[in-house]
Amino acid sequence: MKKTEKAEIIQELASKIKEYPHFYVTDTSGMNAAETTALRRLCYQKDVQLVVVKNTLFNKAIEASERNIEGIDVTLKGVSAIMFTNTGNLPAKLIKDFAKKTQRPALKGAFVEESVYVGANQLDTLATIKSKEELLGDVIGLLQSPIKNVVSALQSGGTTIHGLLKTLEERN
């Protein structure tokens, strides 16, 4: 591979690192062609970009992206496939479900929500991480809960007051 081709690949990977807020480094060694095709198809359906890269080129792309991603370089050994995504927990769920059938891909590491996770033992943690959108939804739900209680109390109280006034009117 020529230096110009390597530079283009590094630049393309660096732009993906800047474009996507999260990425996973996985080990796809030992997967046959049918399994790899099924994984690629599943990633495409879930809007996850799967890219097989050389470790040295990806390491240089991380440096070129100018993002603070320290500690992920220890995962760049052997065969590496990178999963780029906009939703932090989606690839973890995808890997978990897919690995039930094939034992692969295995998680090497991930950069999710501005944090680095290293090792396959982090898969359950990553699958349960809530995205910023989910957290905002939870906060909004919590903020709406007291308002809903007040509105329902006022609505139910209105019928009680109306009934009380009607009873008083009938007595007179």
Backbone torsions as a table, in degrees:
resi	resn	phi	psi	omega
1	MET	NA	132.7	-177.8
2	LYS	-77.9	160.6	-179.7
3	LYS	-61.5	-36.1	-179.9
4	THR	-66.5	-38.8	177.5
5	GLU	-65.2	-42.6	178.2
6	LYS	-62.5	-42.1	179.4
7	ALA	-62.7	-39.0	178.2
8	GLU	-65.2	-43.0	179.8
9	ILE	-64.2	-43.5	179.1
10	ILE	-61.6	-44.0	179.6
11	GLN	-64.0	-41.6	178.8
12	GLU	-64.2	-44.0	178.0
13	LEU	-65.4	-40.1	178.7
14	ALA	-62.1	-39.3	178.4
15	SER	-68.1	-34.2	175.6
16	LYS	-66.5	-40.3	178.6
17	ILE	-62.9	-38.5	177.4
18	LYS	-72.0	-37.2	-175.8
19	GLU	-71.4	-43.5	-176.4
20	TYR	-99.1	130.7	-178.4
21	PRO	-75.6	-17.2	-176.0
22	HIS	-133.4	146.5	170.9
23	PHE	-150.8	152.2	179.8
24	TYR	-119.2	140.4	173.5
25	VAL	-105.6	120.8	-176.5
26	THR	-123.6	160.3	176.6
27	ASP	-105.8	114.4	-179.5
28	THR	-107.6	12.3	-179.8
29	SER	-65.8	146.1	179.7
30	GLY	87.2	-2.9	177.6
31	MET	-87.1	135.5	177.7
32	ASN	-82.4	177.4	-175.2
33	ALA	-62.5	-39.9	-179.2
34	ALA	-65.6	-42.1	178.7
35	GLU	-66.2	-42.3	178.9
36	THR	-62.7	-43.2	178.7
37	THR	-63.3	-42.0	178.7
38	ALA	-63.4	-40.3	178.3
39	LEU	-65.2	-45.5	178.7
40	ARG	-60.6	-42.2	-179.8
41	ARG	-63.8	-43.5	179.2
42	LEU	-64.3	-41.8	177.3
43	CYS	-61.7	-42.8	179.8
44	TYR	-62.2	-42.3	179.2
45	GLN	-64.9	-33.0	-177.5
46	LYS	-92.7	6.4	179.4
47	ASP	63.0	42.5	175.5
48	VAL	-116.8	128.6	179.2
49	GLN	-91.5	122.4	179.3
50	LEU	-105.0	122.5	-178.2
51	VAL	-131.9	126.7	174.5
52	VAL	-91.7	125.6	-174.5
53	VAL	-133.5	161.9	170.7
54	LYS	-79.3	138.8	-175.9
55	ASN	-59.7	-42.4	-178.7
56	THR	-65.6	-37.9	179.0
57	LEU	-67.8	-39.8	179.4
58	PHE	-67.7	-38.2	177.1
59	ASN	-61.5	-41.9	177.5
60	LYS	-68.2	-33.9	177.7
61	ALA	-66.4	-37.0	176.4
62	ILE	-62.2	-44.2	177.6
63	GLU	-63.0	-41.3	-178.8
64	ALA	-70.3	-24.6	-178.0
65	SER	-73.8	-19.0	179.5
66	GLU	63.5	24.6	173.9
67	ARG	-96.4	149.3	-178.7
68	ASN	-84.1	88.7	-178.4
69	ILE	-123.9	77.6	-178.9
70	GLU	-94.0	137.0	175.5
71	GLY	103.1	-14.5	-179.5
72	ILE	-77.5	-20.1	-176.9
73	ASP	-62.8	-24.2	179.2
74	VAL	-68.8	-18.8	-179.7
75	THR	-86.6	-10.4	-174.6
76	LEU	-87.5	71.7	176.7
77	LYS	-138.0	146.4	-180.0
78	GLY	72.3	-154.0	179.9
79	VAL	-80.2	126.7	-179.3
80	SER	-126.6	131.8	171.8
81	ALA	-119.9	133.8	-177.0
82	ILE	-104.6	133.0	176.1
83	MET	-109.7	112.4	177.7
84	PHE	-95.5	137.1	-177.3
85	THR	-152.8	159.2	174.1
86	ASN	-95.9	-16.7	179.5
87	THR	-109.6	119.2	-171.0
88	GLY	-60.4	-38.1	-174.3
89	ASN	-95.8	-8.4	-175.7
90	LEU	-61.0	-49.1	178.7
91	PRO	-62.1	-33.8	178.9
92	ALA	-63.6	-43.8	177.5
93	LYS	-64.8	-40.4	179.5
94	LEU	-62.8	-46.4	179.5
95	ILE	-62.6	-43.9	-179.3
96	LYS	-60.0	-48.4	-179.3
97	ASP	-66.1	-43.3	-177.4
98	PHE	-69.3	-37.4	-177.0
99	ALA	-71.8	-16.6	176.6
100	LYS	-62.0	-33.9	-177.9
101	LYS	-88.5	-38.9	-168.3
102	THR	-117.5	-5.3	-175.7
103	GLN	67.5	-1.1	178.0
104	ARG	-136.8	155.0	1.9
105	PRO	-76.5	156.3	177.8
106	ALA	-105.9	139.8	179.1
107	LEU	-76.1	128.4	173.8
108	LYS	-98.6	-43.1	-179.0
109	GLY	-174.2	170.5	-178.8
110	ALA	-153.8	154.0	172.2
111	PHE	-119.1	103.1	-174.5
112	VAL	-133.1	133.5	178.2
113	GLU	50.3	46.3	176.5
114	GLU	64.7	20.9	178.1
115	SER	-129.5	151.0	178.8
116	VAL	-103.0	131.4	177.2
117	TYR	-118.8	129.5	-177.2
118	VAL	-122.3	130.5	174.0
119	GLY	107.2	151.1	-179.3
120	ALA	-67.2	-22.9	179.7
121	ASN	-69.8	-9.2	179.5
122	GLN	-87.8	-2.7	-174.5
123	LEU	-60.4	-45.2	179.7
124	ASP	-64.3	-39.7	177.7
125	THR	-62.1	-45.7	-179.1
126	LEU	-66.1	-34.3	-179.4
127	ALA	-68.4	-26.4	-178.1
128	THR	-96.3	-4.7	178.7
129	ILE	-64.8	134.3	177.8
130	LYS	-91.5	143.2	177.2
131	SER	-75.7	167.5	178.6
132	LYS	-59.9	-37.2	179.7
133	GLU	-65.3	-42.0	178.7
134	GLU	-65.3	-40.9	178.4
135	LEU	-64.9	-41.0	176.9
136	LEU	-62.9	-40.3	177.1
137	GLY	-61.4	-41.4	177.3
138	ASP	-63.3	-44.0	-180.0
139	VAL	-63.9	-44.1	179.1
140	ILE	-63.2	-40.9	177.0
141	GLY	-61.1	-41.1	178.4
142	LEU	-67.3	-37.3	179.1
143	LEU	-70.5	-32.8	-179.0
144	GLN	-76.7	-24.7	-175.1
145	SER	-57.3	-50.3	178.9
146	PRO	-63.6	-36.7	179.9
147	ILE	-64.2	-42.3	178.7
148	LYS	-63.0	-39.3	178.9
149	ASN	-63.7	-43.0	180.0
150	VAL	-64.3	-46.1	-179.3
151	VAL	-62.1	-44.0	-179.5
152	SER	-67.7	-36.1	177.3
153	ALA	-65.3	-40.5	178.2
154	LEU	-66.0	-40.3	-179.9
155	GLN	-67.1	-43.7	-179.9
156	SER	-71.7	-34.4	177.5
157	GLY	-67.0	-31.4	179.1
158	GLY	-62.9	-39.6	179.0
159	THR	-71.5	-33.3	178.2
160	THR	-67.9	-44.5	179.1
161	ILE	-64.4	-41.6	178.9
162	HIS	-61.9	-43.5	178.4
163	GLY	-64.4	-40.0	179.4
164	LEU	-64.5	-45.1	178.6
165	LEU	-63.0	-39.3	179.5
166	LYS	-65.2	-41.3	177.6
167	THR	-64.4	-42.8	178.2
168	LEU	-63.5	-38.4	179.2
169	GLU	-64.9	-40.7	-179.1
170	GLU	-69.7	-28.2	179.1
171	ARG	-70.1	-33.5	-176.9
172	ASN	-81.7	NA	NA
